[in-house]
């Protein structure tokens, strides 16, 4: 019994005048040797640590509020409060405090403030022996009363004495009777004085006075007094608003009269603080701290009382999810829950934990799934706010729900997919709702707040779920708006909401065609700007920018899953189509996505970029930008500067070998010349290394490196998960290097020779004297490196017998259009070697003539 009686919550007042919960524990009053006096000690109930150690100072003013609160200040801006679970415990500690200070426990506020400062001690000395004498409460004394109350506000001691005098004489109720008389007599001067009086009493900041003023009997007259501000020509009509305009809606009848009265009181007091009272000046900001505390503890009590009433909450949920509930009723129920969750933020952490677990047990998430899909904008907005409270409190709880739901529901009705749909279909021109939902999705997929236990790894399970069931929904607008089929794009813009399944599964649109035709229809980017569909609608561009921001976050935090998705869907190629957008912010988002990928310095990504020749759209954007010095120019230059500084050899070689002629005229930065220098240094280093190795070992050395590379790739893709339906693009990294080809190598070599003449025609087009313009002349199949179609002729850093010198003279598009033979180039003098390979298909090709 003793433990329950002494159980308290410790609060401190922060800089924003809000109470911060410091924990729950048990309070005792003990003599502390270090403090040399009786002190209040609070030890945490969880681990016994010391939450509070405060000496009971004889000169400190302690206040007892609402029977279960003790509040005091230990420094000028450091307020403390103890909230007791039981009144009996509060009374015991109050008696100990009064005993130390030599006060009668019947008082609500201890009064020994004389020693607060030397200045006040001398100023107030003549009046310390008695309370302030109040004038009689009459109409002709109102001006005198107003002057008295205004004069004491600057002195803490006189404020305390005046508060005690007002309380002892029942003075407030007498003043409110005078208010009624003044209104009946239309005594404007008296009403102006009463405004000053009531406002001054509020600034006394005393909880005992608030309890009188905010009682059902008095609060509307208090509001009435505050209508007659002398600075206004006409009085405000606050009472009319509170009684007629503001309606108290009981979504489910509240049978507890005490709870109903507490709700009414809290709303009205909040209205007084937020609407009626002027914003306090710098000198008055501490005057209403007790009023803030009054509202805070009222909200805590309301939430606790509602939470304990299980019948009430069960009935609310039943009506919210009932299909027969009409739209108006459902709107009221959702707004109730929004307000309920907002109030819950006042609870201490363990109580808030119990609160949200109660809501989850009753079915808040399935209910949100229903209401977030409704057409009513107000309902959807309120549901989004509720969802944000849940995600902020426990993203793990939301993730657990959606993973369980996936076992029983189709993808298009999963909660996360409903959230994504709302983000995509936001009708706000500024996409305010979409931005909020994107932030919530980001929290849900953030590995930093995912739990890892011995039996269960939330990160692995949830990311598997997200990429299998939700990622195709998130990227649907991006893939649709970067396709060549304009009709499909227009259909998306006009009918997305009504044809969700069509847009959510773009990869199925060609599911009956061969893999190569599927790639060419769905994924091949146009050969120039004119046949590339790029979103010109500002709202669509904003949406795609949000999606790209989320995908960029995934690149930074999801490594394996997003890498697999990007390569299987050839996502970077589709994103880089947006470099053609007339909206520079969208082009920058696309560039930022590529920059994050390159920033990882991952060779899987680097080979994907070089095989697909994905620097082309970036360099085209740089060339199109011309001599303009803007953010796009700086961002592109920074991308190449990063590659130079970090010395990413594979990308450096690719850029120099394929694009240097177009970039060498850019001399206002030394980035591209620096890349050329790095490339030549590396080539010389490789040549020196090769020259020091006996010729008989050179091919073995290259073969061993390529084999190691292949094993890494195979290990990666053996871990790949099966996607639902057919992949839009054949997996890039499943291509094999030349030194380990399958049995049909003869057929491959024939195809290679036949295409040689075609490849030589794909030279960069000269757009102006000395300038180049690159085009997407290669197919997506070549970009993805599929074994059966074509081979990318990628120039190695160095090859034996001086072959590297031949490499630099090859046409640009040879590298851009051939398949997946990494590190090899076809030379005319290699015919003998080819014949030898044809007679022995399983023999590994040599690097060297």
Secondary structure, 3 states (H helix, E strand, C coil): CHHHHCEEEEEEECCCCCEEEEEEEEEEEEEECCCCEEEEEEEECCCCCEEEEEECCCCCCEEEECCCEEEEEEECCEEEEEEECCHHHHHHHHHHHHHHHCCCCCCCECCCCHHHCHHHHHHHHHHCCCCCCCCCCCHHHHHHHHHHHHHHCCCHHHHHHHHHHHHHCCHHHHHHHHHHHHHHHCCHHHHHHHHHHHHHHHHCCCHHHHHHHCCCCCHHHHHHHCCCCCCCCCCCCHHHHHHHHCCCCCCCCCCCHHHHHHHHHHHHHHHHHHHHCCCCCCCCCCCCHHHHHHHHHHHHHHHHHHHHCHHHHHHHHHHHHCCCCCHHHHHHHHHHHHHHHHHHCCCCHHHHHHHHHHHHHHCHHHHHHHHCCCCCHHHHHHHHHHHHHHHHHCHHHHHHHHHHHHCCCCHHHCHHHHHHHHHHCCCCCCCHHHHHHHHHHHHHCCHHHCCECCCCEHHHHHHHHHHHHCHHHHHHHHHHHCCCCHHHHHHHHHHHHHCHHHHHCHHHCCCCCCHHHHHHHHCCCCCCHHHCCCCCCHHHHHHHHHHHHHHHHHHHHCCHHHHHHHHHHCHHHHHHHHHHCCCHHHHHHHHHHHHHHHHCCCHHHHHHHHHCCCCHHHHHHHHHHCCCCCHHHHHHHHHHHHHHHHCCHHHHHHHHHHHHHHHCCCCCCCHHHHHHHHHHHHHHHHHHHHHCCCHHHHHHHHHHHHHHHHHHHHHHHHCCCCCCCCCCCCCHHHCCCHHHCCCCHHHHHHHHHHHHHHHCCCCCEEEECCEEECCCCCCHHHHHCCCCCCECCCCCCCCHHHCHHHHCCCCHHHHHHCECCCCCCCCHHHHHHHHHHHHCCCCCCCCCC
